[in-house]
Amino acid sequence: MKKDKKKVSREIGLEIGSICGKYFLKLDHLHYGYWTDGLEVDITNVHIAQENYANFLISHIPESAKKILDVGCGTGQIAKKLIVMGYKVDCVSPSHFLAGQARELLGNSSQIFECSYEQLQTENRYDVILFSESFQYINLKKGFEKTISLLNPDGYMLICDFFRKRTSGKSNMSGGHLLEIFHNIVSEYPLRLIKDMDITEETSPSIDVLNDTFKKAVHPTVILTQQLLENRYPFVSKIIKWAYRKKIRKINKKYFNGEKTGENFKKFKSYRLLLYKKKSD
Ligand SMILES: C[S@@+](CC[C@H](N)C(=O)[O-])C[C@H]1O[C@@H](n2cnc3c(N)ncnc32)[C@H](O)[C@@H]1O
């Protein structure tokens, strides 16, 4: 039950991210940016960094591939790019809201499975199964089993996502499988590692941009709204503050303590592009 609640909050978080990103910053994607040398780390450049990320990822799709499954397709923008390039692409999206956006963008050029990857049932088989920042949400064993069953012989699994590192200290940034456990479990499956690239340096500036936004825009807005409520409804506001004091403390610690920085991201996470080839029998 607790886990389901967590899953729902994560989905809603991604949906809000998609709405705000699109409305305020004209962002189409739902992933980190790839900050190339010379690209100023600034909120107005996030769309360029995200485009760089998509291009970087696509450049690692093996040449032989024709049919791709985009797991956790978000708004469908990467699938769209791939379809324009001539690939046949199907998508998986457990979020009704995001699946709707992807459907609007892709029309009937793609089959969109509205379910989690772990629950996907299809007779289709793929040359590449792509996880663009969606791998962290997938159950490792169930995910690998599903991947093996859905890949054509000699097919590939392409993951671009961050993992947790085993480091001393406590991180307040959640998310990501423990890299060590990922390596242990993946070694139990017929998958051969072809590429392993560390792109933590290039992706971590996205966290600095987010931190800056929270510090300079979200936090002051929250404080001012709080002051407005205290002024208008002093009694109700006192009750709310007292009743939700633990939650408020938790939210302040999680979002507004200024520790979600690129430096801390590099300390606790490792963002990797991993390409595996299915071993033939
Ligand atoms: C950070 S977004 C990335 C979206 C997109 N791939 C991109 O690169 O912009 C994570 C995506 O994973 C999806 N997701 C979460 N849990 C999933 C699961 N169990 N199976 C498939 N997709 C999942 C979310 O709905 C969301 O679309």
The ligand as a Gaussian input file, in Angstrom:
#p B3LYP/6-31G(d) Opt

LIG

0 1
 C       11.966000      10.841000     -16.160000
 S       10.694000      10.253000     -17.195000
 C       11.567000       9.958000     -18.712000
 C       10.688000      10.097000     -19.899000
 C       11.352000       9.881000     -21.256000
 N       11.859000       8.566000     -21.405000
 C       12.420000      10.892000     -21.517000
 O       13.592000      10.524000     -21.627000
 O       12.082000      12.078000     -21.605000
 C       10.397000       8.612000     -16.583000
 C        9.360000       7.832000     -17.358000
 O        9.292000       6.507000     -16.835000
 C        7.936000       6.088000     -16.784000
 N        7.827000       4.962000     -15.842000
 C        7.806000       4.987000     -14.484000
 N        7.665000       3.735000     -14.004000
 C        7.593000       2.902000     -15.067000
 C        7.426000       1.489000     -15.220000
 N        7.333000       0.678000     -14.151000
 N        7.349000       0.986000     -16.463000
 C        7.473000       1.798000     -17.550000
 N        7.647000       3.130000     -17.462000
 C        7.713000       3.682000     -16.238000
 C        7.196000       7.357000     -16.416000
 O        5.831000       7.291000     -16.732000
 C        7.944000       8.373000     -17.271000
 O        7.398000       8.412000     -18.553000

